[in-house]
């Protein structure tokens, strides 16, 4: 992929219209002419990822300030297709840019050094050399579902705990019912004529207990339908509305098919809500019918009981006791079935979550493997000067932060304990241990006392675990430079040595756009002349290198294919000249802007010649 044209409307670079080619393009000009801004506009238009969060924020602000109310338009060529990408300061990243944004690598001032210094920068650089197609957006799509499942599991666990509590309170009912029935039988045997009434009463009471169980199940169904309806209403309230397509577009509404799909999705949610409404209405009918039947049965039971009480004066209490216990037995049966159902649902949710987490870990493993391959390729190409070591799943900082937040306020020394837990257990393992209450297992794995493990489990189960289980786990990339007789990590190197480590890696990104803003800032002239320009001269035919610079060695010794000269009056900047390196205007610009003028260049040339010949400085 390469950029063939960049245009700017409004702002500091208003009217800029620059044709770009492949090869090395060096952008020169006095300070304040917009060299850095030009590169930042390219990065901004494509939405290309920066290597550090600071550079991303700073570069974005600079691009927006340069554009003001205007826009930047890039013409791109990729895989034989030519298309445009345009963006204003208030626009999101254009859809057309998202498929090629990874093909452009732009680094602002001092960002090269920051890449080597910061763990995230090193990892992002390594990711630029991974094989195409290693897109992690699919992993990002799994994470919300992982959190949602964890919330559903928490709700199911709470429900199971409540059912078990209620079952425990009714555990004596079967024995009590048998005793009460025996007592009632003894009482009823006194009068032979009450047997038929008692048989009828028992049959009616059995029907009443079944209806009570039915009412419990209907109530549970009502709760679940209501919860599902609430979720759909939440989805509907957060639905998107696409802006109308500009009427001036010659291609018509490009979002027409998208609008159809979005509307279909919204209609599907509306349809689902209507069907749930009908289901709710049906439940209302069923519940009403159940209530009518229970009322009728109660009336019949009451009539028979009154007859029995008249026959067996003073024995009504035992009959009422049997009735109460039979109703409680019906509740006990319904709760037992509910426990079995919810336990089955819990097992299914946990199984789905494990499968989902395995998919996330598989994606992370694939990412790590591709990074390892990229690191090995770099090591092979740059041996023995540069070495990259990948530590899989070593970056657990956010996981630790999420764990600290979950344990905060518990009285536990979480700042020391959280890293220990994060280094031993994956988020899934920790959450499952907490959900199962496996205190001893946690104590053994983390090597802490059982009472501390119990406190951790109790605290975790009092908080939401959705964010914790979704904690990102990432690799760590260590960059080393061979200095003296050994490799030294970049955090022990000078700024110049860090740039020396990173630049050869960046210059290995072929077949894409690569931009540097004044890379010479942290490099000495010897490195630029002997190493950097040597690498620039080995560029491949489909490379597109864009470098802003104040150093003449870069365009001259680097054998630039194109030189762009920017000028400014302080209020806006413009392209003063764009041409080949050997153009007369290009030579004049390089001599005046980078060499300090023809006289200064002549004096340096005389100095170099006299030094080479070993003679005096006199001409």
HELIX and SHEET records of a PDB file:
HELIX    1   1 UNK A   35  UNK A   46  1                                  12    
HELIX    2   2 UNK A   53  UNK A   67  1                                  15    
HELIX    3   3 UNK A   95  UNK A   98  1                                   4    
HELIX    4   4 UNK A  101  UNK A  103  5                                   3    
HELIX    5   5 UNK A  111  UNK A  117  1                                   7    
HELIX    6   6 UNK A  119  UNK A  128  1                                  10    
HELIX    7   7 UNK A  137  UNK A  169  1                                  33    
HELIX    8   8 UNK A  173  UNK A  188  1                                  16    
HELIX    9   9 UNK A  192  UNK A  194  5                                   3    
HELIX   10  10 UNK A  195  UNK A  237  1                                  43    
HELIX   11  11 UNK A  256  UNK A  311  1                                  56    
HELIX   12  12 UNK A  316  UNK A  382  1                                  67    
HELIX   13  13 UNK A  397  UNK A  407  1                                  11    
HELIX   14  14 UNK A  414  UNK A  424  1                                  11    
HELIX   15  15 UNK A  427  UNK A  436  1                                  10    
HELIX   16  16 UNK A  439  UNK A  446  1                                   8    
HELIX   17  17 UNK A  450  UNK A  460  1                                  11    
HELIX   18  18 UNK A  466  UNK A  469  1                                   4    
HELIX   19  19 UNK A  490  UNK A  492  5                                   3    
HELIX   20  20 UNK A  495  UNK A  506  1                                  12    
HELIX   21  21 UNK A  519  UNK A  522  5                                   4    
HELIX   22  22 UNK A  525  UNK A  527  1                                   3    
HELIX   23  23 UNK A  528  UNK A  532  3                                   5    
HELIX   24  24 UNK A  533  UNK A  537  1                                   5    
HELIX   25  25 UNK A  552  UNK A  557  1                                   6    
HELIX   26  26 UNK A  584  UNK A  589  1                                   6    
HELIX   27  27 UNK A  590  UNK A  594  3                                   5    
HELIX   28  28 UNK A  598  UNK A  613  1                                  16    
SHEET    1   A 4 UNK A  17  UNK A  19  0                                        
SHEET    2   A 4 UNK A   2  UNK A   9 -1                                        
SHEET    3   A 4 UNK A  71  UNK A  78 -1                                        
SHEET    4   A 4 UNK A  81  UNK A  88 -1                                        
SHEET    1   B 6 UNK A 104  UNK A 107  0                                        
SHEET    2   B 6 UNK A 513  UNK A 517  1                                        
SHEET    3   B 6 UNK A 544  UNK A 548  1                                        
SHEET    4   B 6 UNK A  23  UNK A  29  1                                        
SHEET    5   B 6 UNK A 562  UNK A 568  1                                        
SHEET    6   B 6 UNK A 573  UNK A 579 -1                                        
SHEET    1   C 3 UNK A 386  UNK A 395  0                                        
SHEET    2   C 3 UNK A 474  UNK A 483 -1                                        
SHEET    3   C 3 UNK A 486  UNK A 489 -1                                        
END                                                                             
